[in-house]
Amino acid sequence: MIRSELIQRISEENPHLYQRDVEKIVSTVFNEIIRAMARGDRVELRGFGAFSTKHRDARTGRNPRTGESVAVDAKAVPFFKAGKGLRERLNEEG
Amino acid sequence: MAGKTLTRMDLSEAVYREVGLSRNESAGLVESVLEHVSDALVRGEQVKISGFGTFSVRQKAERIGRNPKTGEEVPIAPRKVLSFRPSHLMRDRVADAPAPVS
């Protein structure tokens, strides 16, 4: 499923909403999650999962092609952990 | 602790502000987004949200684990796990996030 299919399904269930509003709802949900993580906040959605950031220290990397050393700055990386409810649903039958 | 924790309520509030539906309906729609994503994953589909990332389900084979306390061997059943690959946009936006003081 891709973003446009998600929007289409929600639109079909909500015939009273304009499609552009549904587009805005979907992008607001995902953008808020990114904005929260960009501030270093965590987003916890019970039953679905939690989005957080993990810190990576600065390190000396290597260009695999040339073998040259390059300084890699410290940074934060996005992290998602699936929630209990979703993990269980994935494993229900079988 | 540097970071706050946001919940469904904060996402609903954002939808309420941005779209101008009632708080109640905004909350219902946030739930609906999460449900559709979950349902697709449970059906075994990959969920690709451009600008956000890709959720996919991976099958893990059975393996032998060990109880670290007792040293006892325990089989770990084959199972499905969810993995998330963030988009470049998300990685870029998150790269400068302040590190939580833990």
N, CA and C atoms of all chains as a GROMACS GRO file, in nm:
protein
  588
    1MET      N    1   0.085  -0.119   0.000
    1MET     CA    2   0.000   0.000   0.000
    1MET      C    3   0.089   0.124   0.000
    2ILE      N    4   0.054   0.219  -0.082
    2ILE     CA    5   0.129   0.345  -0.084
    2ILE      C    6   0.039   0.458  -0.036
    3ARG      N    7   0.101   0.574  -0.017
    3ARG     CA    8   0.031   0.689   0.040
    3ARG      C    9  -0.103   0.717  -0.029
    4SER      N   10  -0.103   0.716  -0.164
    4SER     CA   11  -0.226   0.751  -0.236
    4SER      C   12  -0.337   0.648  -0.213
    5GLU      N   13  -0.299   0.521  -0.196
    5GLU     CA   14  -0.401   0.418  -0.168
    5GLU      C   15  -0.459   0.434  -0.029
    6LEU      N   16  -0.374   0.474   0.064
    6LEU     CA   17  -0.420   0.501   0.201
    6LEU      C   18  -0.521   0.615   0.199
    7ILE      N   19  -0.490   0.720   0.125
    7ILE     CA   20  -0.579   0.835   0.114
    7ILE      C   21  -0.712   0.793   0.050
    8GLN      N   22  -0.701   0.711  -0.054
    8GLN     CA   23  -0.821   0.666  -0.123
    8GLN      C   24  -0.913   0.584  -0.031
    9ARG      N   25  -0.852   0.495   0.045
    9ARG     CA   26  -0.935   0.412   0.136
    9ARG      C   27  -1.005   0.496   0.241
   10ILE      N   28  -0.933   0.592   0.297
   10ILE     CA   29  -0.995   0.676   0.400
   10ILE      C   30  -1.102   0.765   0.337
   11SER      N   31  -1.079   0.811   0.216
   11SER     CA   32  -1.180   0.893   0.146
   11SER      C   33  -1.308   0.813   0.125
   12GLU      N   34  -1.292   0.686   0.084
   12GLU     CA   35  -1.409   0.603   0.060
   12GLU      C   36  -1.492   0.583   0.186
   13GLU      N   37  -1.424   0.575   0.299
   13GLU     CA   38  -1.496   0.556   0.426
   13GLU      C   39  -1.559   0.685   0.478
   14ASN      N   40  -1.514   0.797   0.423
   14ASN     CA   41  -1.562   0.927   0.472
   14ASN      C   42  -1.610   1.012   0.355
   15PRO      N   43  -1.722   0.970   0.293
   15PRO     CA   44  -1.767   1.041   0.172
   15PRO      C   45  -1.801   1.188   0.197
   16HIS      N   46  -1.819   1.226   0.324
   16HIS     CA   47  -1.851   1.367   0.353
   16HIS      C   48  -1.727   1.457   0.352
   17LEU      N   49  -1.607   1.398   0.342
   17LEU     CA   50  -1.485   1.479   0.341
   17LEU      C   51  -1.434   1.500   0.200
   18TYR      N   52  -1.379   1.618   0.175
   18TYR     CA   53  -1.312   1.640   0.047
   18TYR      C   54  -1.185   1.558   0.045
   19GLN      N   55  -1.149   1.509  -0.074
   19GLN     CA   56  -1.024   1.433  -0.084
   19GLN      C   57  -0.904   1.516  -0.040
   20ARG      N   58  -0.907   1.646  -0.069
   20ARG     CA   59  -0.791   1.728  -0.029
   20ARG      C   60  -0.779   1.739   0.122
   21ASP      N   61  -0.894   1.728   0.193
   21ASP     CA   62  -0.886   1.727   0.339
   21ASP      C   63  -0.825   1.596   0.388
   22VAL      N   64  -0.863   1.487   0.324
   22VAL     CA   65  -0.806   1.357   0.363
   22VAL      C   66  -0.656   1.358   0.337
   23GLU      N   67  -0.616   1.418   0.225
   23GLU     CA   68  -0.472   1.429   0.198
   23GLU      C   69  -0.402   1.506   0.308
   24LYS      N   70  -0.467   1.611   0.354
   24LYS     CA   71  -0.409   1.695   0.459
   24LYS      C   72  -0.403   1.619   0.592
   25ILE      N   73  -0.507   1.541   0.620
   25ILE     CA   74  -0.509   1.462   0.744
   25ILE      C   75  -0.392   1.364   0.744
   26VAL      N   76  -0.377   1.292   0.633
   26VAL     CA   77  -0.271   1.191   0.625
   26VAL      C   78  -0.133   1.259   0.635
   27SER      N   79  -0.114   1.369   0.563
   27SER     CA   80   0.019   1.431   0.572
   27SER      C   81   0.043   1.493   0.708
   28THR      N   82  -0.062   1.544   0.772
   28THR     CA   83  -0.044   1.601   0.906
   28THR      C   84   0.003   1.494   1.004
   29VAL      N   85  -0.060   1.377   0.998
   29VAL     CA   86  -0.020   1.269   1.090
   29VAL      C   87   0.128   1.236   1.072
   30PHE      N   88   0.170   1.213   0.948
   30PHE     CA   89   0.310   1.173   0.927
   30PHE      C   90   0.407   1.288   0.951
   31ASN      N   91   0.366   1.410   0.913
   31ASN     CA   92   0.456   1.524   0.938
   31ASN      C   93   0.475   1.552   1.086
   32GLU      N   94   0.368   1.536   1.164
   32GLU     CA   95   0.381   1.561   1.308
   32GLU      C   96   0.481   1.464   1.371
   33ILE      N   97   0.479   1.341   1.323
   33ILE     CA   98   0.572   1.241   1.376
   33ILE      C   99   0.716   1.283   1.344
   34ILE      N  100   0.739   1.327   1.220
   34ILE     CA  101   0.874   1.371   1.182
   34ILE      C  102   0.915   1.494   1.263
   35ARG      N  103   0.823   1.589   1.276
   35ARG     CA  104   0.855   1.712   1.352
   35ARG      C  105   0.892   1.680   1.497
   36ALA      N  106   0.817   1.587   1.556
   36ALA     CA  107   0.845   1.549   1.695
   36ALA      C  108   0.985   1.489   1.705
   37MET      N  109   1.017   1.398   1.614
   37MET     CA  110   1.149   1.334   1.618
   37MET      C  111   1.259   1.436   1.593
   38ALA      N  112   1.233   1.533   1.506
   38ALA     CA  113   1.334   1.636   1.477
   38ALA      C  114   1.365   1.719   1.601
   39ARG      N  115   1.267   1.729   1.694
   39ARG     CA  116   1.291   1.800   1.820
   39ARG      C  117   1.357   1.710   1.923
   40GLY      N  118   1.370   1.582   1.890
   40GLY     CA  119   1.424   1.486   1.986
   40GLY      C  120   1.316   1.424   2.073
   41ASP      N  121   1.189   1.448   2.038
   41ASP     CA  122   1.078   1.390   2.114
   41ASP      C  123   1.049   1.249   2.062
   42ARG      N  124   0.966   1.181   2.138
   42ARG     CA  125   0.928   1.044   2.107
   42ARG      C  126   0.779   1.044   2.075
   43VAL      N  127   0.734   0.956   1.987
   43VAL     CA  128   0.591   0.946   1.959
   43VAL      C  129   0.548   0.804   1.989
   44GLU      N  130   0.460   0.791   2.087
   44GLU     CA  131   0.419   0.658   2.130
   44GLU      C  132   0.274   0.634   2.095
   45LEU      N  133   0.252   0.539   2.005
   45LEU     CA  134   0.116   0.509   1.961
   45LEU      C  135   0.083   0.367   2.004
   46ARG      N  136   0.019   0.357   2.120
   46ARG     CA  137  -0.013   0.226   2.179
   46ARG      C  138  -0.079   0.133   2.079
   47GLY      N  139  -0.032   0.012   2.075
   47GLY     CA  140  -0.090  -0.088   1.986
   47GLY      C  141  -0.031  -0.082   1.846
   48PHE      N  142   0.030   0.031   1.812
   48PHE     CA  143   0.091   0.044   1.679
   48PHE      C  144   0.242   0.038   1.690
   49GLY      N  145   0.298   0.133   1.764
   49GLY     CA  146   0.442   0.133   1.782
   49GLY      C  147   0.492   0.268   1.830
   50ALA      N  148   0.621   0.280   1.846
   50ALA     CA  149   0.679   0.404   1.896
   50ALA      C  150   0.793   0.449   1.806
   51PHE      N  151   0.791   0.579   1.775
   51PHE     CA  152   0.898   0.640   1.696
   51PHE      C  153   0.988   0.718   1.790
   52SER      N  154   1.117   0.697   1.779
   52SER     CA  155   1.210   0.773   1.862
   52SER      C  156   1.338   0.794   1.784
   53THR      N  157   1.432   0.863   1.845
   53THR     CA  158   1.560   0.884   1.776
   53THR      C  159   1.670   0.818   1.856
   54LYS      N  160   1.773   0.777   1.786
   54LYS     CA  161   1.890   0.720   1.853
   54LYS      C  162   2.011   0.804   1.815
   55HIS      N  163   2.096   0.823   1.912
   55HIS     CA  164   2.212   0.906   1.888
   55HIS      C  165   2.328   0.821   1.833
   56ARG      N  166   2.394   0.872   1.733
   56ARG     CA  167   2.514   0.806   1.681
   56ARG      C  168   2.632   0.901   1.702
   57ASP      N  169   2.734   0.854   1.767
   57ASP     CA  170   2.854   0.935   1.790
   57ASP      C  171   2.927   0.964   1.660
   58ALA      N  172   3.006   1.069   1.663
   58ALA     CA  173   3.092   1.099   1.549
   58ALA      C  174   3.191   0.984   1.533
   59ARG      N  175   3.229   0.955   1.412
   59ARG     CA  176   3.323   0.846   1.390
   59ARG      C  177   3.404   0.874   1.264
   60THR      N  178   3.508   0.798   1.247
   60THR     CA  179   3.584   0.810   1.124
   60THR      C  180   3.540   0.699   1.031
   61GLY      N  181   3.479   0.738   0.923
   61GLY     CA  182   3.433   0.638   0.826
   61GLY      C  183   3.537   0.623   0.718
   62ARG      N  184   3.504   0.536   0.624
   62ARG     CA  185   3.598   0.512   0.517
   62ARG      C  186   3.521   0.505   0.385
   63ASN      N  187   3.569   0.572   0.286
   63ASN     CA  188   3.509   0.559   0.155
   63ASN      C  189   3.542   0.420   0.103
   64PRO      N  190   3.441   0.333   0.088
   64PRO     CA  191   3.469   0.194   0.053
   64PRO      C  192   3.536   0.181  -0.084
   65ARG      N  193   3.516   0.279  -0.170
   65ARG     CA  194   3.575   0.269  -0.302
   65ARG      C  195   3.724   0.306  -0.302
   66THR      N  196   3.756   0.415  -0.231
   66THR     CA  197   3.894   0.463  -0.236
   66THR      C  198   3.974   0.426  -0.111
   67GLY      N  199   3.905   0.384  -0.005
   67GLY     CA  200   3.975   0.350   0.118
   67GLY      C  201   4.013   0.473   0.199
   68GLU      N  202   3.976   0.589   0.150
   68GLU     CA  203   4.006   0.716   0.215
   68GLU      C  204   3.927   0.734   0.346
   69SER      N  205   3.988   0.793   0.447
   69SER     CA  206   3.917   0.820   0.573
   69SER      C  207   3.834   0.948   0.560
   70VAL      N  208   3.713   0.941   0.615
   70VAL     CA  209   3.629   1.061   0.618
   70VAL      C  210   3.568   1.076   0.756
   71ALA      N  211   3.564   1.200   0.804
   71ALA     CA  212   3.503   1.225   0.935
   71ALA      C  213   3.352   1.224   0.920
   72VAL      N  214   3.283   1.144   1.002
   72VAL     CA  215   3.137   1.141   1.001
   72VAL      C  216   3.090   1.207   1.131
   73ASP      N  217   3.009   1.312   1.118
   73ASP     CA  218   2.962   1.385   1.236
   73ASP      C  219   2.867   1.302   1.321
   74ALA      N  220   2.856   1.340   1.446
   74ALA     CA  221   2.754   1.280   1.533
   74ALA      C  222   2.618   1.316   1.475
   75LYS      N  223   2.521   1.226   1.486
   75LYS     CA  224   2.388   1.256   1.434
   75LYS      C  225   2.284   1.172   1.507
   76ALA      N  226   2.159   1.209   1.483
   76ALA     CA  227   2.049   1.130   1.538
   76ALA      C  228   1.988   1.053   1.422
   77VAL      N  229   1.946   0.931   1.447
   77VAL     CA  230   1.879   0.851   1.344
   77VAL      C  231   1.741   0.808   1.393
   78PRO      N  232   1.643   0.801   1.299
   78PRO     CA  233   1.508   0.761   1.337
   78PRO      C  234   1.504   0.613   1.375
   79PHE      N  235   1.416   0.582   1.469
   79PHE     CA  236   1.402   0.443   1.512
   79PHE      C  237   1.254   0.413   1.536
   80PHE      N  238   1.209   0.297   1.490
   80PHE     CA  239   1.070   0.257   1.513
   80PHE      C  240   1.067   0.120   1.580
   81LYS      N  241   0.986   0.109   1.683
   81LYS     CA  242   0.967  -0.020   1.748
   81LYS      C  243   0.820  -0.053   1.740
   82ALA      N  244   0.787  -0.167   1.682
   82ALA     CA  245   0.646  -0.207   1.668
   82ALA      C  246   0.585  -0.229   1.806
   83GLY      N  247   0.460  -0.192   1.821
   83GLY     CA  248   0.389  -0.210   1.947
   83GLY      C  249   0.344  -0.354   1.966
   84LYS      N  250   0.311  -0.386   2.090
   84LYS     CA  251   0.273  -0.521   2.126
   84LYS      C  252   0.151  -0.569   2.046
   85GLY      N  253   0.050  -0.482   2.038
   85GLY     CA  254  -0.074  -0.519   1.969
   85GLY      C  255  -0.049  -0.557   1.824
   86LEU      N  256   0.030  -0.477   1.755
   86LEU     CA  257   0.058  -0.502   1.614
   86LEU      C  258   0.147  -0.625   1.596
   87ARG      N  259   0.246  -0.639   1.684
   87ARG     CA  260   0.333  -0.758   1.678
   87ARG      C  261   0.251  -0.885   1.693
   88GLU      N  262   0.155  -0.881   1.785
   88GLU     CA  263   0.071  -0.999   1.807
   88GLU      C  264  -0.019  -1.026   1.688
   89ARG      N  265  -0.074  -0.920   1.632
   89ARG     CA  266  -0.162  -0.938   1.515
   89ARG      C  267  -0.087  -0.997   1.397
   90LEU      N  268   0.039  -0.958   1.381
   90LEU     CA  269   0.120  -1.010   1.269
   90LEU      C  270   0.139  -1.160   1.279
   91ASN      N  271   0.136  -1.208   1.403
   91ASN     CA  272   0.166  -1.350   1.425
   91ASN      C  273   0.046  -1.434   1.463
   92GLU      N  274  -0.074  -1.378   1.443
   92GLU     CA  275  -0.194  -1.448   1.486
   92GLU      C  276  -0.215  -1.583   1.420
   93GLU      N  277  -0.232  -1.585   1.288
   93GLU     CA  278  -0.260  -1.714   1.223
   93GLU      C  279  -0.132  -1.769   1.163
   94GLY      N  280  -0.084  -1.879   1.220
   94GLY     CA  281   0.038  -1.939   1.168
   94GLY      C  282   0.146  -1.899   1.256
   95MET      N  283   1.572   1.393   3.140
   95MET     CA  284   1.501   1.364   3.015
   95MET      C  285   1.481   1.491   2.934
   96ALA      N  286   1.536   1.493   2.813
   96ALA     CA  287   1.521   1.611   2.728
   96ALA      C  288   1.390   1.606   2.651
   97GLY      N  289   1.359   1.490   2.594
   97GLY     CA  290   1.246   1.479   2.503
   97GLY      C  291   1.113   1.453   2.572
   98LYS      N  292   1.008   1.503   2.509
   98LYS     CA  293   0.872   1.475   2.554
   98LYS      C  294   0.825   1.350   2.481
   99THR      N  295   0.712   1.296   2.527
   99THR     CA  296   0.649   1.186   2.454
   99THR      C  297   0.515   1.232   2.401
  100LEU      N  298   0.497   1.223   2.271
  100LEU     CA  299   0.369   1.257   2.211
  100LEU      C  300   0.285   1.131   2.198
  101THR      N  301   0.154   1.150   2.196
  101THR     CA  302   0.063   1.037   2.182
  101THR      C  303  -0.038   1.067   2.071
  102ARG      N  304  -0.133   0.974   2.056
  102ARG     CA  305  -0.243   0.995   1.961
  102ARG      C  306  -0.310   1.130   1.981
  103MET      N  307  -0.319   1.170   2.107
  103MET     CA  308  -0.387   1.297   2.137
  103MET      C  309  -0.320   1.414   2.068
  104ASP      N  310  -0.186   1.414   2.068
  104ASP     CA  311  -0.114   1.524   2.004
  104ASP      C  312  -0.132   1.522   1.852
  105LEU      N  313  -0.138   1.402   1.796
  105LEU     CA  314  -0.160   1.392   1.651
  105LEU      C  315  -0.302   1.439   1.617
  106SER      N  316  -0.399   1.400   1.699
  106SER     CA  317  -0.537   1.444   1.677
  106SER      C  318  -0.548   1.596   1.687
  107GLU      N  319  -0.477   1.651   1.784
  107GLU     CA  320  -0.479   1.796   1.804
  107GLU      C  321  -0.423   1.867   1.679
  108ALA      N  322  -0.318   1.810   1.621
  108ALA     CA  323  -0.258   1.868   1.501
  108ALA      C  324  -0.358   1.862   1.384
  109VAL      N  325  -0.428   1.749   1.371
  109VAL     CA  326  -0.527   1.736   1.264
  109VAL      C  327  -0.642   1.835   1.287
  110TYR      N  328  -0.682   1.848   1.411
  110TYR     CA  329  -0.788   1.943   1.448
  110TYR      C  330  -0.747   2.085   1.407
  111ARG      N  331  -0.626   2.124   1.438
  111ARG     CA  332  -0.574   2.258   1.405
  111ARG      C  333  -0.562   2.279   1.254
  112GLU      N  334  -0.506   2.177   1.186
  112GLU     CA  335  -0.474   2.193   1.044
  112GLU      C  336  -0.594   2.182   0.953
  113VAL      N  337  -0.687   2.094   0.989
  113VAL     CA  338  -0.794   2.062   0.895
  113VAL      C  339  -0.927   2.126   0.936
  114GLY      N  340  -0.943   2.153   1.065
  114GLY     CA  341  -1.064   2.220   1.108
  114GLY      C  342  -1.186   2.131   1.122
  115LEU      N  343  -1.163   2.001   1.146
  115LEU     CA  344  -1.274   1.912   1.181
  115LEU      C  345  -1.289   1.918   1.332
  116SER      N  346  -1.393   1.854   1.386
  116SER     CA  347  -1.409   1.853   1.531
  116SER      C  348  -1.296   1.770   1.593
  117ARG      N  349  -1.274   1.790   1.721
  117ARG     CA  350  -1.169   1.712   1.790
  117ARG      C  351  -1.200   1.563   1.783
  118ASN      N  352  -1.329   1.534   1.799
  118ASN     CA  353  -1.372   1.395   1.798
  118ASN      C  354  -1.345   1.328   1.664
  119GLU      N  355  -1.384   1.398   1.558
  119GLU     CA  356  -1.364   1.342   1.425
  119GLU      C  357  -1.214   1.334   1.392
  120SER      N  358  -1.138   1.433   1.435
  120SER     CA  359  -0.993   1.432   1.412
  120SER      C  360  -0.930   1.308   1.476
  121ALA      N  361  -0.972   1.280   1.598
  121ALA     CA  362  -0.920   1.162   1.668
  121ALA      C  363  -0.956   1.034   1.594
  122GLY      N  364  -1.078   1.027   1.544
  122GLY     CA  365  -1.124   0.910   1.469
  122GLY      C  366  -1.042   0.888   1.342
  123LEU      N  367  -1.006   0.999   1.278
  123LEU     CA  368  -0.931   0.988   1.152
  123LEU      C  369  -0.786   0.948   1.175
  124VAL      N  370  -0.728   0.996   1.284
  124VAL     CA  371  -0.591   0.954   1.319
  124VAL      C  372  -0.591   0.802   1.341
  125GLU      N  373  -0.691   0.756   1.414
  125GLU     CA  374  -0.704   0.613   1.441
  125GLU      C  375  -0.720   0.536   1.310
  126SER      N  376  -0.799   0.592   1.220
  126SER     CA  377  -0.824   0.527   1.093
  126SER      C  378  -0.694   0.515   1.010
  127VAL      N  379  -0.610   0.618   1.014
  127VAL     CA  380  -0.482   0.611   0.943
  127VAL      C  381  -0.399   0.495   0.999
  128LEU      N  382  -0.389   0.488   1.132
  128LEU     CA  383  -0.308   0.383   1.195
  128LEU      C  384  -0.366   0.244   1.166
  129GLU      N  385  -0.500   0.236   1.166
  129GLU     CA  386  -0.564   0.107   1.141
  129GLU      C  387  -0.541   0.058   0.999
  130HIS      N  388  -0.552   0.149   0.904
  130HIS     CA  389  -0.529   0.108   0.765
  130HIS      C  390  -0.386   0.062   0.743
  131VAL      N  391  -0.291   0.130   0.806
  131VAL     CA  392  -0.151   0.090   0.792
  131VAL      C  393  -0.134  -0.049   0.856
  132SER      N  394  -0.187  -0.066   0.978
  132SER     CA  395  -0.176  -0.195   1.048
  132SER      C  396  -0.240  -0.308   0.968
  133ASP      N  397  -0.361  -0.283   0.918
  133ASP     CA  398  -0.433  -0.388   0.845
  133ASP      C  399  -0.355  -0.433   0.722
  134ALA      N  400  -0.298  -0.336   0.650
  134ALA     CA  401  -0.222  -0.371   0.530
  134ALA      C  402  -0.102  -0.458   0.569
  135LEU      N  403  -0.035  -0.423   0.679
  135LEU     CA  404   0.081  -0.501   0.724
  135LEU      C  405   0.040  -0.641   0.766
  136VAL      N  406  -0.074  -0.652   0.833
  136VAL     CA  407  -0.123  -0.783   0.876
  136VAL      C  408  -0.158  -0.869   0.754
  137ARG      N  409  -0.204  -0.804   0.647
  137ARG     CA  410  -0.230  -0.878   0.522
  137ARG      C  411  -0.100  -0.918   0.453
  138GLY      N  412   0.011  -0.869   0.503
  138GLY     CA  413   0.142  -0.904   0.446
  138GLY      C  414   0.192  -0.802   0.345
  139GLU      N  415   0.119  -0.691   0.332
  139GLU     CA  416   0.162  -0.588   0.237
  139GLU      C  417   0.272  -0.501   0.296
  140GLN      N  418   0.349  -0.443   0.203
  140GLN     CA  419   0.446  -0.343   0.244
  140GLN      C  420   0.371  -0.209   0.243
  141VAL      N  421   0.402  -0.121   0.334
  141VAL     CA  422   0.336   0.010   0.335
  141VAL      C  423   0.441   0.118   0.313
  142LYS      N  424   0.424   0.187   0.200
  142LYS     CA  425   0.525   0.284   0.158
  142LYS      C  426   0.464   0.424   0.161
  143ILE      N  427   0.510   0.506   0.254
  143ILE     CA  428   0.458   0.641   0.264
  143ILE      C  429   0.568   0.736   0.217
  144SER      N  430   0.551   0.794   0.099
  144SER     CA  431   0.656   0.880   0.043
  144SER      C  432   0.686   0.994   0.139
  145GLY      N  433   0.811   1.024   0.156
  145GLY     CA  434   0.851   1.132   0.246
  145GLY      C  435   0.856   1.090   0.391
  146PHE      N  436   0.808   0.970   0.421
  146PHE     CA  437   0.808   0.924   0.560
  146PHE      C  438   0.895   0.800   0.574
  147GLY      N  439   0.852   0.692   0.510
  147GLY     CA  440   0.931   0.571   0.515
  147GLY      C  441   0.852   0.450   0.473
  148THR      N  442   0.913   0.334   0.483
  148THR     CA  443   0.850   0.209   0.440
  148THR      C  444   0.844   0.110   0.555
  149PHE      N  445   0.724   0.058   0.580
  149PHE     CA  446   0.707  -0.048   0.678
  149PHE      C  447   0.700  -0.180   0.603
  150SER      N  448   0.775  -0.279   0.648
  150SER     CA  449   0.760  -0.409   0.585
  150SER      C  450   0.767  -0.520   0.687
  151VAL      N  451   0.708  -0.633   0.650
  151VAL     CA  452   0.700  -0.748   0.739
  151VAL      C  453   0.803  -0.849   0.693
  152ARG      N  454   0.885  -0.894   0.785
  152ARG     CA  455   0.985  -0.994   0.750
  152ARG      C  456   0.959  -1.122   0.827
  153GLN      N  457   0.981  -1.234   0.760
  153GLN     CA  458   0.962  -1.364   0.823
  153GLN      C  459   1.095  -1.407   0.886
  154LYS      N  460   1.092  -1.441   1.013
  154LYS     CA  461   1.214  -1.489   1.080
  154LYS      C  462   1.204  -1.640   1.098
  155ALA      N  463   1.311  -1.710   1.072
  155ALA     CA  464   1.312  -1.855   1.087
  155ALA      C  465   1.324  -1.892   1.236
  156GLU      N  466   1.294  -2.017   1.266
  156GLU     CA  467   1.310  -2.064   1.403
  156GLU      C  468   1.460  -2.069   1.437
  157ARG      N  469   1.493  -2.034   1.560
  157ARG     CA  470   1.633  -2.048   1.602
  157ARG      C  471   1.637  -2.085   1.749
  158ILE      N  472   1.754  -2.130   1.792
  158ILE     CA  473   1.768  -2.169   1.931
  158ILE      C  474   1.821  -2.051   2.011
  159GLY      N  475   1.744  -2.013   2.109
  159GLY     CA  476   1.789  -1.905   2.197
  159GLY      C  477   1.836  -1.964   2.328
  160ARG      N  478   1.878  -1.879   2.419
  160ARG     CA  479   1.924  -1.927   2.547
  160ARG      C  480   1.874  -1.834   2.656
  161ASN      N  481   1.823  -1.892   2.759
  161ASN     CA  482   1.783  -1.811   2.874
  161ASN      C  483   1.911  -1.760   2.940
  162PRO      N  484   1.934  -1.632   2.938
  162PRO     CA  485   2.062  -1.580   2.988
  162PRO      C  486   2.081  -1.604   3.138
  163LYS      N  487   1.971  -1.621   3.208
  163LYS     CA  488   1.983  -1.640   3.352
  163LYS      C  489   2.018  -1.784   3.388
  164THR      N  490   1.950  -1.878   3.321
  164THR     CA  491   1.971  -2.018   3.356
  164THR      C  492   2.064  -2.090   3.258
  165GLY      N  493   2.090  -2.030   3.143
  165GLY     CA  494   2.175  -2.096   3.043
  165GLY      C  495   2.101  -2.202   2.964
  166GLU      N  496   1.974  -2.217   2.995
  166GLU     CA  497   1.891  -2.319   2.932
  166GLU      C  498   1.862  -2.285   2.786
  167GLU      N  499   1.864  -2.384   2.698
  167GLU     CA  500   1.832  -2.360   2.558
  167GLU      C  501   1.683  -2.361   2.536
  168VAL      N  502   1.633  -2.261   2.467
  168VAL     CA  503   1.490  -2.256   2.437
  168VAL      C  504   1.471  -2.227   2.290
  169PRO      N  505   1.383  -2.303   2.222
  169PRO     CA  506   1.360  -2.273   2.081
  169PRO      C  507   1.281  -2.143   2.067
  170ILE      N  508   1.319  -2.058   1.975
  170ILE     CA  509   1.243  -1.937   1.945
  170ILE      C  510   1.166  -1.965   1.817
  171ALA      N  511   1.034  -1.964   1.829
  171ALA     CA  512   0.946  -2.002   1.719
  171ALA      C  513   0.964  -1.909   1.599
  172PRO      N  514   0.939  -1.963   1.476
  172PRO     CA  515   0.945  -1.875   1.360
  172PRO      C  516   0.839  -1.766   1.376
  173ARG      N  517   0.868  -1.647   1.337
  173ARG     CA  518   0.770  -1.539   1.356
  173ARG      C  519   0.791  -1.428   1.255
  174LYS      N  520   0.692  -1.339   1.252
  174LYS     CA  521   0.700  -1.225   1.162
  174LYS      C  522   0.738  -1.102   1.242
  175VAL      N  523   0.828  -1.026   1.188
  175VAL     CA  524   0.865  -0.902   1.256
  175VAL      C  525   0.846  -0.784   1.160
  176LEU      N  526   0.819  -0.670   1.221
  176LEU     CA  527   0.794  -0.550   1.143
  176LEU      C  528   0.922  -0.470   1.136
  177SER      N  529   0.957  -0.426   1.015
  177SER     CA  530   1.073  -0.338   1.011
  177SER      C  531   1.034  -0.208   0.943
  178PHE      N  532   1.100  -0.103   0.982
  178PHE     CA  533   1.071   0.029   0.929
  178PHE      C  534   1.198   0.089   0.872
  179ARG      N  535   1.190   0.134   0.747
  179ARG     CA  536   1.302   0.201   0.686
  179ARG      C  537   1.265   0.347   0.663
  180PRO      N  538   1.329   0.438   0.736
  180PRO     CA  539   1.294   0.579   0.722
  180PRO      C  540   1.334   0.634   0.585
  181SER      N  541   1.257   0.729   0.535
  181SER     CA  542   1.291   0.793   0.408
  181SER      C  543   1.411   0.885   0.427
  182HIS      N  544   1.472   0.926   0.316
  182HIS     CA  545   1.583   1.020   0.325
  182HIS      C  546   1.540   1.150   0.388
  183LEU      N  547   1.417   1.193   0.353
  183LEU     CA  548   1.365   1.317   0.410
  183LEU      C  549   1.360   1.308   0.562
  184MET      N  550   1.309   1.196   0.613
  184MET     CA  551   1.302   1.180   0.758
  184MET      C  552   1.443   1.178   0.818
  185ARG      N  553   1.532   1.103   0.758
  185ARG     CA  554   1.670   1.096   0.809
  185ARG      C  555   1.732   1.235   0.818
  186ASP      N  556   1.713   1.312   0.709
  186ASP     CA  557   1.772   1.447   0.706
  186ASP      C  558   1.712   1.537   0.813
  187ARG      N  559   1.580   1.528   0.829
  187ARG     CA  560   1.514   1.616   0.926
  187ARG      C  561   1.549   1.579   1.068
  188VAL      N  562   1.579   1.452   1.090
  188VAL     CA  563   1.604   1.402   1.226
  188VAL      C  564   1.752   1.411   1.264
  189ALA      N  565   1.840   1.421   1.164
  189ALA     CA  566   1.984   1.413   1.191
  189ALA      C  567   2.034   1.510   1.299
  190ASP      N  568   1.975   1.630   1.301
  190ASP     CA  569   2.022   1.730   1.398
  190ASP      C  570   1.943   1.732   1.527
  191ALA      N  571   1.858   1.634   1.549
  191ALA     CA  572   1.778   1.631   1.672
  191ALA      C  573   1.870   1.626   1.793
  192PRO      N  574   1.832   1.701   1.899
  192PRO     CA  575   1.914   1.697   2.019
  192PRO      C  576   1.915   1.557   2.080
  193ALA      N  577   2.029   1.516   2.132
  193ALA     CA  578   2.041   1.384   2.194
  193ALA      C  579   1.971   1.386   2.328
  194PRO      N  580   1.888   1.284   2.356
  194PRO     CA  581   1.824   1.280   2.486
  194PRO      C  582   1.927   1.255   2.596
  195VAL      N  583   1.909   1.320   2.708
  195VAL     CA  584   1.999   1.300   2.821
  195VAL      C  585   1.948   1.180   2.899
  196SER      N  586   2.015   1.068   2.884
  196SER     CA  587   1.961   0.949   2.951
  196SER      C  588   2.056   0.897   3.057
   0.00000   0.00000   0.00000
